[in-house]
Amino acid sequence: MTDAPAAPAPRPRSQSRAIWDQFRTHKGALFGLIVLCLLVLFVVIGPLVWQPEKLRVAEALKVRNLGPSWRFPLGTDQLGRDMLYRMMQAGKVSLAVGFIAMMIAIVVGTTIGVLAGYFRRLDGPLMRLTDMFLALPLVPLLLVLVMLFRDRIAGYLGPEMGAFVLIVFAIGITSWMQAARIVRGEVLALREREYVLAARSIGAAPRRIIFRHILPNVISPVMVAATLGVAEAIITESVLSFLGLGFPPDFPTWGRLLNDGLQYMQLYPERMLWPGLAISLTVLAVNYIGDGLRDALDPRIRGR
Amino acid sequence: MKLKTALLGAAAMAMTAPAAWAERGADGEVKLTFPQAVSILNPYLTDGTKDVLAAGFVIEPLASYDAEGNRVARLVTELPTVENGGISADLTSITWKLIPGLLWSDGTPVTAADVAFTAQYCMDPAGGCAQSAKFANIASVEAVDDLTAKVTFKGPQSNPFVAFVGGQTPILQKAQFEACLGAAAPTCTDQNSGPIGTGPFRVTGFTVNDTVQMEANPNYRDPAKPAFAKATIKGGGDAESSARAVMETGEFDYAWNTQIPPDSQAAMTAAGKGQFVVAFGTLVERIETNLTDPSPDLPEGERSTAKHPHPILTDVNVRLALSKAIDRNTLVEVGYGAGGQPTCNLVPAPAMFASDNTECLTQDLEGAKKLLEDTGWVDSDGDGIRDKDGKKLSLLYQTTVNPIRQDFQTLIKSWWNEIGVEVELKAIDPGVFFGGDAGSPDTFQKFYADVEMYANNFSGTDPEAYLAEHACDQAPSPENQWQGPNINRFCDPAYDALLKELTAATDPAKRAEIAIKLNDMLTKDSKVIIPLVHRGTLSAHSNALGGVAINAWDNEITNIADWYRVK
């Protein structure tokens, strides 16, 4: 026996601490979180650290199609632009589009799902609305949206900000349906549970029941839907840019860089490799984080 | 005696030596690859260049154009002219005399009745003939005798060489197509996929949208040709892979339409197995300026119409400065490589119609700045953008989605920024841009932008109709459902008057002079149109293939009979 002091009574753990502890045990999720943080740092801090020399057109054309070097760590493209800097700029847009569009989709989807699940009268109309959106062909709808509103929004916000707002909105508004259905299903089951019944019997208002008792319990499926949504939003943005309906052509996004690199695949494969790698890493990282979060947020799994 | 025998022997050797390599069918098989597969072999039922090109191996017109744009006789003894009586003095008829003894590939003689029948076939209103425009001015085609066909027009024609000249209007065999007139035309599958012709090859097998197999025509008029016994055209793939199949793997001898980036061109040429060839026709990549105001603040129906002149582009100095700031050599180097050359002309070819206008070929950024400075366009509020009377030099620059065009946009934007012009870029799906839908705001005719970039050309060798597109009354507007070809809304009475002169002129030298003047009015003098690159069609052929003379004025391959294997 040692004379070590008796272990102090375990301090009660806060909920967020418990979630983090559980999250940490998921190696993939932890790794995903690190990769995502690095990517975010790369696009946010990167341009502050790495300032490429400002070249005039004539000078830039002399350094076309270069391989990696100290001057251009990722080489240059067919017009002599620094690929590293373009990757940073493009990443900023792609990540922003992915996350903001996902947030819109989740907010809209969760709201509709909760309303439909909790209030019986709203269930029919809201779910038919969801079905209608699901039945709409996504790309043509986006094309029409962009075609109709691009010029108008660009008039208020300028071409780049206008395109950003429109694309984020268009993607968000067309990808909330999965979340809505999942949430509705969960809510339908939850609202019959005893503790909800108890809350109702002591006269809690629906708003309070929803926020206090229902929403925390639907977070895990929502998280999974959200992570998948990020990946999908980044890819949808690439599709729009590819069709010429996304951002102006000189405004880089990862999807556009990938598309630009396509015709040089044989000669300069790295030009497709970097944006492709960035998109894949983001999607993979976000998916793993979602996986870890689901486990961490589920009280039944947590602590096992 | 001995000497005589020896001499005779030597002479005989000399005679047979060239004949030995010029024997029909001695060189085996020639293989071609087209990125777009052939779907029909009757040019009267298709608009596809690939189909017309493949059909040209089998069926021939009376006359065609050579690589320089000159007309040459093919199935006739000589080209009709007014002097030799082939064209009537009042220009209302043209008479073609067939070569005597000419045979179809099935051994029957070619007669003037076949020519008359071909016209009847295409002019049948129920037939949906794709080339009917070429027969539009014809009143009748009759067979005067077995070898003489007379084409009578509805009125005087300054250019009577339209029907039966060039690969789009070859002669069909009456006996074969007799049952295919009118509505029956598309249903004659056997005939449409295996026409009997006078060309150097005849069809032996045709898989629609895949492969055409041909063998040398035993009745071809030159007994020594073609040098190849078989020809195969394989369709499918893309420009890159077809070029590779010729230039690197050597699977094919010839690849049609292989427009690939200059870097890839250089890498493939370096492999040493083949070479790229370019046919420079009349295709010019250009920037069109909008002389009317496209501002979205104007009510719909008045945007981009003559009611509202453009606030800045109506100033000729702005247009001149925009043109001066562009380095066309760099554009060619970045975008087209061997497939393009810098140009300052709207009509870059044929040589007799091309203006000697080269002032724009050297970039002059300082000159552009000075010009703007001198004419009052200065940066008065210090934001880096020039302005005058409260109007900013700010442009919306649109084009189609296409990697080369996006590179061009980026480069030109940087040059224009350097001279103090603000540029916003826009890229539109080509299907929409060229779609001509009057309801869409993004068509090139509607032109809801300040400048736009695309390529256009004219068919044949005479630019009259092409230049006439810029007459005042040709401007697209809501009244004509935005269908006019005068994209700039250019309107100059002097131009219209000169056009009338061109229509009236018949002397070729005079016509060329007027056409050059018209070209200069649009480009050199006013820069209403800012030409950038004269584009060719790029094809690739193996170094083992000889006799290739790529042609921009007719089918790209008009001399397949002269091709041979380099040994």
Contacts between the chains, C-beta under 8 A, distances in Angstrom:
chain1	res1	chain2	res2	distance
A	56	B	414	7.8
A	56	B	418	7.0
A	57	B	327	7.8
A	57	B	330	7.9
A	57	B	411	6.2
A	57	B	414	4.5
A	57	B	415	5.9
A	57	B	418	7.1
A	58	B	327	7.6
A	61	B	330	5.9
A	61	B	333	8.0
A	61	B	334	7.5
A	64	B	334	7.7
A	65	B	263	6.4
A	78	B	261	7.4
A	78	B	263	7.4
A	78	B	334	6.6
A	78	B	407	6.4
A	79	B	334	6.8
A	79	B	407	5.9
A	79	B	410	5.9
A	79	B	411	6.5
A	147	B	440	7.7
A	147	B	441	7.7
A	147	B	442	7.4
A	151	B	296	5.7
A	151	B	441	7.3
A	151	B	448	8.0
A	152	B	296	8.0
A	155	B	296	6.2
A	159	B	424	5.3
A	159	B	426	7.9
A	242	B	401	7.8
A	243	B	401	7.0
A	243	B	429	5.7
A	244	B	400	7.5
A	244	B	401	3.6
A	244	B	427	4.4
A	244	B	428	5.6
A	244	B	429	4.9
A	245	B	429	7.2
A	248	B	424	6.7
A	248	B	425	4.8
A	248	B	426	6.2
A	248	B	427	7.6
A	249	B	401	7.9
A	249	B	406	4.5
A	249	B	409	5.8
A	249	B	410	7.4
A	249	B	425	5.0
A	249	B	426	7.5
A	249	B	427	4.3
A	250	B	406	7.8
A	250	B	409	6.8
A	250	B	410	5.1
A	250	B	413	6.4
A	250	B	425	5.2
A	260	B	403	6.4
A	260	B	406	7.5
A	262	B	403	8.0
A	263	B	240	7.6
A	263	B	260	7.6
A	263	B	261	5.7
A	263	B	264	7.9
A	263	B	403	5.6
A	264	B	261	6.7
A	264	B	263	6.9
A	264	B	264	7.8
A	266	B	240	7.6
A	266	B	264	6.7
A	266	B	267	7.8
A	267	B	263	5.3
A	267	B	264	6.0
A	267	B	267	6.0
A	268	B	263	7.9
